Structure formats: C-alpha cells, structure tokens
Amino acid sequence: MKQYVPLEVPASEPRLSDGIEPCEGGICAVAGIRAAGVCANLRGDPQRRDLALVAANETCVCAGVFTQNRFCAAPVQVSREHVADGRARAIVLNSGNANASTGEPGLEVARKTAGLVAKELGCAEDQVLVGSTGVIGVPLSLDGFVTGVPAAVRELAHSTEAANNAARAVMTTDTVDKQSSYEIKITRADGSVTKAHVGGFVKGSGMIMPNMATMLCVLATDAPLDAEAAHKALLDAVQETFNKVTVDSDTSTNDTCVLFATGEAGGETICVGSPEYACVAAGIRAACEDLARKIAADGEGATKLVTVDVLGAATTEDAEKVARSIANSPLVKTAIFGHDANWGRVAAAAGKCGVDFDQYNVDIDLMGVPVLRAGLPLPMDEEDMLRRFEGPEVPIAISLGEGTSSARMWTCDLTHEYIVINGDYRT
C-alpha cells in the first residue's frame, strides 16, 4: 500500500523568534505596570471579582483596536476617544454588564467611571480607558464603581498575584483566566542587547469571531515604542492572531484590545522599521498568539482546540476564506465533538465558500493523518483516529493545490454545553 506523507504545516505553538522566551508575571512582568482585580458587587455577588484595573506608573504610549460591530458599546466609544492621541495612563474593566445599547446614560456611566479612576490616580479623565463585558441592553449602575474604583487603586500592585486578580475579574463564561508574558532581548544598532517584556491577559470564550481583537484584552510592554510603532505592532499582531479565532462566528459589541508601552526598559525610542522594532513586534505577536489559542481552547463548552491550516491557495484572501468556512462549520465542529473523523465535512465547508479550486487538486489531513489525496479518499484506520481524538488538540490541514498562499484559524468543537451556556445566559 502506498504511504502518503502528511502535509507540512507550521508548528502549532506560538511562533517564537530568537531572543523571545516565556516568563512569569502576566501583565505585571512589564516594568511600570500595576494591576488589581476586586469585588465591586457589579455582578450581584460580593464574593466574585468583577472590576479590574491596569495602570502605568505614568501616562505613556498607548494603542487600541476595537470592535467593528455597528452595535458598539458605550465603553468602546469612550475608549476610542480617549486613546486617539496615542497616550493613556490606565484602563478599568468590569464584567457582568456590557453597557451596550444603553444610550446616553451608558456613555455617562463610562465617562464617569473614567473620571473616578482619573481622580484616584491624579491624571486627566481622557487618559483613562474603559472596558465592559456581559449582558447587552441592561443599564449599568455607577454605584459599584464609586466604591470599587478606590478599592482597586488601593490594591494596585506590581506582582503576579495582582496580574492574576485582574485577569480573573474580567471573566464571564470563561472557565480559566488567560494570561501570557515573554521576555524579549532587543539588539540595538550598536550591537548592545537590552531586555524588555511583554505581557497581558484576555477574556473571551463565547460571542467570538473578532473583527479586530478579542472581547477584552489588555497588553503592555516596557519597550520604548513610539505611538506609531505601538499601533502598528498591535494592529499587525491582532490581524494575524485574534482575528484568526472563531468560537461561534459572532462578533461582540464590546471587543477591545489595548497596548500600553511604558518605556521603562530604557534606551532610545523605537520606531517602525528599525531592527529593534522587529524584535518587540515579534514579542507582541507571540503574546497575542498565545492568548488567541487560549481563547479557542476555552470556547464555551469546548473540549478540543482545533487548528485549521489552509495551504496551497492562490491568494491569502482565498486561504483565509476557506479556513474561516471550515472553522465556523457546525458540521465540522460537531463531528470533532463526536470523535468522528469525517473529512467530508471539511471538504464540504471548503467547497461552499466561493473560492475557486479544482477538487481533484485537494489534499486533506486530520490530526496528522492523510485522509484525502488528489480529491479522493484514502483508507483510514478508525481505531487509530479514535485514539488520536483523545488528545486536547485537533489539527486540520487542507491543501488546495492552486498556489503558495496559506492561512491559519483557531476554533473549538461545538458541544451540548455550548447550548446550555447560551440558552440561559441572561436567566
């Protein structure tokens, strides 16, 4: 019997350049950043952390990317205004209430929340960003912030525990907090090497098919990026990571991703195009990719992280379109949940999305096993496939045989629990 070689795909873990290593500390791995997560009773549970605060020691470079959903939440509108000049001091976030579709009262609460933080930190109101997540269309009271913000400011600390508390305070249907941090060795033009860090946390497990970023993500670096460099590094990373995640094909009203650059690692300001910029951008990309994978792995009710690689496409746009069609397919996702190595679901999802290719050029692998070559099925050991399904990850690779472009998407399986979670989300 002829032996078929599996398709060549990039490694599944975050792509790390030389000089980038994982480290401890989450967002507080970054010099000049403090964090806190407190119980403000915003969720009606005085024992649950529901208000997070991340603050730089001083106002610093800041970039933000936000949802493109037309039902845009009040905190998104306020944060867009406040980050427009490329600088900020802090971001305050709450869980339990999205403050979306709440009209002028919602905008007033968002602005007053920023004002409360500004007063406590001694900075201008427009130097404070706001993020919210939770139920849409329910008025958000300022009361919890009146007591919660001062409590959060008192708890601000530069520690792993503080980073953990902030990450947990923004969780809604997330089952675990999601954090990432890396040390970056920056090689300067004179040959010297300095160390910097990037870290952050994210929340999101449902209503996830971002059209910019995840539901809520806060990142920071102590590299001395200028405003243009921070914005470009964030935007490029988001496009290749968070925008390649889908749990359920729905884009949130509240998606917010911000990056603070404190500059406390020292050295000359880093601009776009410099060798130093490439080092830092790679570190930001690594943190975002790590967090993106964690979102998909923690999709509501999920049991598997699914990585979809599309190879051999005529264009990157074609590759992304096919990858998203496969990743969003309920039939693909339920087959994975049922441990059914049904490559036909993958083929059908690829073929329906409007991308032009010849089916007899197509190869498909499931979990590293060739199951289709030149559009025709190969013999498959069902017992071996069942054993492979016991692992936490399910890789899918498909080559269209039309060119050299490729794309990757992350998703998860679709389970009974997803329906349970979302069937009574409000009640």
N, C-alpha and C positions, 0 to 999 in steps of 0.2 A: 504494500500500500504506500502510495506517495506521501511523504512527510511535508507538511506545509509550515513555513516559518511565520511566526506571529508578526504582525505589523510593528514597525518601530515607532514608538511614541516617547515623548519626553518623560522623565521621572515624575511620579505623581506628587511628591512632596514639594514644598515651595522651592523655587529655583534660587539658590544662593550663589552670589558671586564670591570671588576671593576676597577675604577680609571682612566677611559678614558672618557672624556667629550668633546663635541664640543665647540669650542671657535671661536672668531673673529680674523681676520687678514690675512687669507690666508697664503701664504708662509712667510709673514712678521710677523706672530705670533711667528716665530722662532728667538730666540736671536742670534745675529751675522750675520743676513741675511738682505741685502738690495736689492731692486728691482727697475726696471724702465721699462717703455714702451713708446716709442717715435715715431714720424712720421719721417721716413728717406726717404720717397718717393721711396721706393723699389717696391711699387705696382703701381706707376704712379699716386698716389692720395696723394697729400701733406697734406690732412686733416685726413688721416687714420693712426692710429698707426700700425706699421709693423715691429718694431725692439724691442725686449725685452732683458733685461739684468738682470741676477740674480748674485749677488756677495756676497761671505762671507767676513767678515772683515779681515780674514787672511786665508792663504791656510789651508785646512782642509781635513779630511777624505771624500772621495767621491767614490761612486759606480755607475756603469752604466750597463744597459741592452739594447740591440739593436736588430734591425730587423734581421731576418734570410732570408729575400728576397735576391736572388742572384744578382738582380739589386740594389746594395747597393749604396746609395747616398754618395757624397763626404764628407759632414759633419759627417756622421756616421763613415766613415773610419778614419777621423782625430780624432774624439772624442774617438774612441776605443783606438787609440794610446796614447792619452793624459791622459786617465784615467787608463791606465794599471798599474800604480804604486799605485793606490788606494788613490790618493790625487788630489785636484784641488782647484782653487780659484773662478772660475766663469763659467757661460755659457751664450753665446749670441745666440739669436734665431731670425730668420726672417720668415715672412710669404709672400706668393705670388709667390715664386720660390723655388722649391725643391732642386735645384742644384744637380740633379740626372741625370745620363747618360750624363755628361758634360766633362768627360775625365780629362786629366791633368790640363787644365785651371780651371775646377771646384775645384779640390783639391788645386790648388794655391790660389784661392779666399777664400776657407775655412781656409787655414793656415794663410793667410794674415789677415783675419778677426780676428782670434785668436790673431795674433800679435798686431793688433790695440788695442784690449781690454787690452792685457798684458802691452802695453806701458802706457796706461792711468792709470791702476791700480798699476803699478810698480811691476809686477810679471813676471815670465817666461812664454813664449808663450805656453809651453806644460802644463801649469796649467789652461788653458782656453779651455773649450769645446764649440762645435758649433752645432746648430740645425737649420734645414730649413724645410719648408713645402710649398707646392704649386704645380705649374705645373712642370712636368717632361720633361727633354730634352731641356730646354731653358737655354742658358748661363746666369750666374748671374754676374752682374757687381759689382765691388768693390766700385764704386763711392758712392753709398748710405751709405755704411759703413764708408767711410772716414769722412763724416760729422755726420752720425747718431751715431756712437760709442761714440765720445766725448760728444755729446748731452745726450746720455743715461747715461754716467758716471756722468755728472753734475746733472742729475735728480735722481740718486740713493738715495733711502730713505728707512727708516725702518718704514713703515706706511701702513695702509690698502689701502689708495689711490694708493700708489706705487705698491702694490700687484695687485690691480685691473687693473692698466695700463699695467703691464707685461702680465697678463692673456689675456687681450683684444688684445694685439699686435700680438699674435700668431694665432688669429682666421682666418680661411678661410671661409668655408661654415658653420661654427658653427653659431648658432643663438644667443647663450648666452655664456658668459665666464663661465668656470668651475673651481671652487676652493674648497678647503677643509682645515680645520685645527682643531686640537684637542690638549687638554691639557692632559698630562699623569702624573699620580702620581707613582713615582718609589719607591718601597720599597727596601731598602738596606739590606744587610746581617746583619747589627747591629740593624735593626728594624726601623731606621730613614726613613723618607719619603721626597723625593725631587720632585720638579715639573720640567717637561720638556715639550716640544711642538713638534708637527709635523705638517707641512703644505705644501701645494703645489697647482699647477694648471696643467691643461691638456687641450690640444686641440685635436679635432678629432670628426668627425661626418660622414665621408664617407671614403671609402677605409679602412674599419675597420674589420679585423679579425686578430688581432695581433698574432704573433708567438714570443712574448716576452712581449710587452707592447703596449701602445697606440701610436698614431702618434708622439706626443711630450708631455712629462710630466717632470716637474721639481718638486722635493720634497726636503724637508730639515727637519732636526731635530736638536735641540740643546743638545740632549743627547750625552754623550761622548762615542760613539761607536768606537771600533777599526775597521780597514779596513775589516777584515773577517766578523765581526758582521754586518757591514753596507751592505756588499754584500749579505750575506745570508738573512738578513731581507728583502732586496729589492727583491731578486730573488724569495723567497717564497711568498711574497705578490703579485708580478706580476703574478706568476703562478696561484694563486687562485682568481685573480680579473681581471686584464686586459686581460689575456689570456683566460678568460671566457666571453669575449664580442665579438659579431659579429653584424655588421650592414648589410654588403653586401658580406661577405665571401672573401673579397680581403685584402691581407696583403700589407701594404705600403712599399715603398723603403726607407723610412726615419724614421721608428719607433725608438724613443729614449726615454729612461726613466732614469733619474739620481737622485741620493740621496746625498745631502750634509749633513755631520754631524759635526756641528761646535764645539760641546763640551762645549758651553757656559752655559749650565745648571749647570755645575760643578760636582764635585765628581770624584770617581775613574773610570778609563776606564772600559767600559762594554764589556765583551767578550761573545762569543757564549756559551750557556749552563748555564749561570748564571741566577738567578731569575730576576735580573734587565733587562737582555736581553729579557726575555719573555714579560715583561711589554712594552718595547719600540717596539718590533716586532709587538705586538698586535696593538699598536697605528698606526704604519706604514701601517699595513694591513687594519685598519679601514679607513684611508685616501684614500688608493688605491681603496677600495671597493666603497666608496662614489663617487669617481671620475669615476670609471668604470660605475656605474649606470647612472651617468650624461651623459656619452658618449652615451650610448644606448638610453637614453631618448631624446637626441638631434640628433639622427641619421638623416641623410639628408632626409628632407620631413616627418619625423616621427610625428605621432600623439599619439602613445602609447609606453610606456616602457613595454617590455614583459620579464617576468622572467620564465625560463623553469627549473623545478626541475625534475630530474630523480631519482627514488628511487628503492630499491629492486633489484639492478643489481648484477650480480655475481662478478664483479670487478669494481674498479673505472674507469679503462680504458673503459669498456663497457658502464658505465653510462655517461662518457664524450662523447663518440662517439654518443650515442643516443641523448643526449642533443644538441650537435652541429648540428646533422642532422635535428632536429626539428627547432632549432633556425635559421638555414640557409635556410629552405624550403620556396621558393617563394609562394607556395600554402598556407602554414600556415600563412605567413606574410600578404598576400593579403586578406585572409579570415578575419584576425583581422581588417585590414583597413576597410573592408566592413561590420564589425559587424556581421559576420556570425559565429555562434558557431558550426563550422564544425569539430567535434572531429575526423572525418575520415581522415582529412588532417594530424593531429597529429599522428594518428595510422600508416598511410602510411609512414610518414617520419621516424618514429621509426623503422618500419619493413624493410626498404630498405637498412639500413646502414651496414649490415653484422654481427650484434650482434645476437647471438643465444638466443632465448627465445620462450616460448610457448605462443601463442596469448591468450589462454584461462586462463592464469595467470595474464593478464594485466588489470590494473585499470587506468582510466584517469579522472582527474578533470579539468574543465575550470572555471576560476575565482571563485574557491572555491566550485563549484557545481559538484557533482559526475555525470558523463555522460556515463561512461563505467565501468562495473564491470565484472571480470572474462571473459573478451573478448566480452561481449555482451552489447548492448546499453541500457540505462535507459531512461524512459520518461523524457522529457525536456520541461520546460515552456519557450517558445521562447520569450514571452514578458518580462519575468524576465531576461533572458540573454541579451536582448537588453538594458535594464536598467543598467545592470552591465557593459556593454561596454561604458557607459557614463563616467566612471572613467578614470583617467590618466594611470592606470596600468592594465595589463592583465597577471595574473599568470596562468601558465600551469603546471600541475603536472601529472606524469605518473609513475606508479609502475610496474616493470617488473616481480615481483614475483619470482626472481631467486636467491636472496641473500640479503646482507645487505649494499651493497655499493651504494653511491649516488653521484650526481654532480649537479651543478647549472650553467646555462648560462644566460646571459642577451642579449636581442636583441630588435628590434623595428618592427613596421609594415612597409610594403612596399607600398608606395603611388605614386600617379601620380607625385607629386612634386619631388620625387627622380629622376624620368626620366628627368624632366625638368632641374633640377640642373646639372645632369651629362651629359645630351645631349648637353649642350653648355658650359661645364666647361672651355674650352680653348677660346671659341669665344665670 
